[in-house]
Amino acid sequence: MYVAICQIELRIPSAHSLKEKRQVVKSILDRLKNRNLSVAETGLQDFHQRAEIGFSMVSNDKNVAENISRNIVDFIEDHYPVEIVSAQMEIH
């Protein structure tokens, strides 16, 4: 069994208030929850153009866990008005 953990720091240049930021973050979290991931906003809650989200998943194949994690990061960057500042992945 393998557990993938990923922490992503986002920049949301279009957010001019915490309310606008939370709309983007909530949309991302809702979409990721539909992919059977455990996901949450994990930091930077008081900054209107920055966000930190984390997700985790379990797999029986290390390569599958790694590929899904990378695909999630790409999905966020491709489908939302955000910039990925950093993405840290661990697989145990």
VENGI-V650695 format. One record per residue. N is the residue number from 1. SS is DSSP state (alpha for helix, beta for strand, coil for the rest). PHI is phi in degrees with one decimal (* if undefined). OMEGA is omega in radians with two decimals (none if undefined). Layout:
N SS PHI OMEGA
N SS PHI OMEGA
This chain:
1 coil * 3.13
2 beta -124.2 3.09
3 beta -117.2 3.08
4 beta -102.5 3.11
5 beta -126.5 -3.13
6 beta -135.5 3.08
7 beta -120.0 -3.07
8 beta -121.8 3.03
9 beta -102.4 -3.07
10 beta -115.3 2.94
11 beta -114.2 -3.09
12 coil -119.2 -3.04
13 coil -65.4 -3.11
14 coil -81.4 -3.11
15 coil -82.9 3.13
16 coil -108.9 3.10
17 coil -155.6 3.08
18 alpha -63.8 3.13
19 alpha -63.4 3.11
20 alpha -65.4 3.11
21 alpha -61.5 -3.09
22 alpha -63.9 3.08
23 alpha -63.6 3.13
24 alpha -66.8 -3.10
25 alpha -63.5 3.13
26 alpha -61.8 3.12
27 alpha -62.2 3.11
28 alpha -62.5 -3.11
29 alpha -61.2 3.14
30 alpha -62.6 3.12
31 alpha -65.1 -3.14
32 alpha -72.1 3.09
33 alpha -62.4 3.10
34 coil -68.9 3.11
35 coil -98.0 3.12
36 coil 60.1 3.06
37 coil -110.4 2.92
38 beta -88.6 -3.00
39 beta -144.1 3.12
40 beta -158.6 2.95
41 beta -79.3 -2.96
42 beta -109.5 -3.14
43 beta -175.3 3.10
44 coil 60.2 -3.08
45 coil -66.2 -3.06
46 coil -95.3 3.12
47 coil -108.4 -3.01
48 coil -79.1 3.10
49 coil -115.9 3.12
50 beta -130.1 3.08
51 beta -149.2 3.05
52 beta -130.8 3.08
53 beta -124.2 3.10
54 beta -131.6 3.04
55 beta -142.6 3.08
56 beta -142.6 3.11
57 beta -153.6 3.10
58 beta -119.4 3.11
59 beta -145.9 3.06
60 coil -92.7 -3.12
61 coil -133.0 -3.10
62 alpha -61.9 -3.13
63 alpha -65.1 3.11
64 alpha -63.5 3.13
65 alpha -61.3 3.13
66 alpha -65.9 3.14
67 alpha -64.8 3.13
68 alpha -64.0 3.13
69 alpha -60.9 3.12
70 alpha -64.6 3.12
71 alpha -63.8 3.12
72 alpha -65.0 3.12
73 alpha -61.6 3.11
74 alpha -62.8 3.14
75 alpha -59.6 -3.14
76 alpha -60.8 -3.10
77 alpha -66.4 -3.09
78 alpha -79.4 -2.99
79 alpha -110.8 -3.10
80 coil -132.3 -3.13
81 coil -80.2 -3.10
82 coil -132.6 2.98
83 beta -116.0 3.07
84 beta -81.7 3.10
85 beta -80.4 3.08
86 beta -156.2 3.06
87 beta -141.2 3.14
88 beta -112.0 -3.12
89 beta -119.7 3.03
90 beta -133.4 3.04
91 beta -128.2 -3.12
92 coil -118.5 none
